[in-house]
Amino acid sequence: MTAPTTPVWHGVHVATALPFHDDLSVDYDAYAEHVRFLAGGGCDGVCPNGSLGEYQTLTDAERARVVRTAVEAAPDGFHVMPGVAAYGAAESRRWAEQAAEAGAASVLLLPPNAYRADRRAVVAHYREVAKAGLPVVAYNNPLDTKVDLTPDLLAELHHEGLIVAVKEFSGDVRRAYELAERAPGLDLLIGSDDVLLELAVAGAVGWIAGYPNMTPRATVELYRLAVAGDVAKALPIYRDLHPLLRWDSKTEFVQSIKLSMDLAGRKGGACRPPRVPLTADQAAQITRQTNEVLAKGYR
């Protein structure tokens, strides 16, 4: 009897930060090394070209090469789930097709975000991208996109066969239970680092994560304990890491995670405009919190 195969979107997928050279051109070699580092740290995959990867600032050629670099660097069994967000459904579908051609296993898709799209527009958007043929993970981030993928809308998308999972970033952990009632077969993925434990207890089967860029082993251990229901062991780790995990939900999350990476000996580095450097107070706070985590032995 053949053992069941774990869906490729399950587990810890890191929304990868993208390293740049001093002139802010993409450092593809450093990015490939980072993908291998995350695989070696126990993560299950990566999500290139997400917000943390500054996809909005990339040219088409850069964006396509980032996906190819991730796929080529990924060892066997390590999955690549590119972000395919774009202003229009046709463009998102083209990025999904490019991901498939490059060898990606699934894609992560925001709703239309150029304006406050209504329900019909959202459904049409996901219908178009689903035609590319890869499993689609919906990304609900109503804070930034102003389009809310509510449980009833996600259930509609799932029942039509358009999505297999949702990265839930609303911060409202109560939605996990309504979603399980409305769409029992739709997989819930943790979307923001600072509600990891709460959504894991509620039944999440994956985490699209930010801070594993800095500390993959510790954060993967936390995730495994949380989804296994071992709250007694998970909670002390969660408390230690939570001051950093909270930055994943702040406007400065890209700069914050990159600074923490630098402090941990990884290549975080600068961001492309329009992101600007952290203020002195923000940098000092993140530096202190990161050093406290490192001093406790988390890596």
NORPE-V36221 format. One line per field, one symbol per residue. ss: DSSP state (h for helix, s for strand, l for the rest). A space follows every 50 residues. Layout:
ss = ???
//
This chain:
ss = llllllllllsssssllllslllllslhhhhhhhhhhhhhllllssslll hhhlhhhllhhhhhhhhhhhhhhlllllssssslllllhhhhhhhhhhhh hhlllsssssllllllllhhhhhhhhhhhhllllsssssslhhhhlllll hhhhhhhhhlllllssssllllllhhhhhhhhllllssssllhhhhhhhh hllllsssslhhhllhhhhhhhhhhhhlllhhhhhhhhhhhhhhhhhhhl llhhhhhhhhhhhllllllllllllllllhhhhhhhhhhhhhhhhllll
//
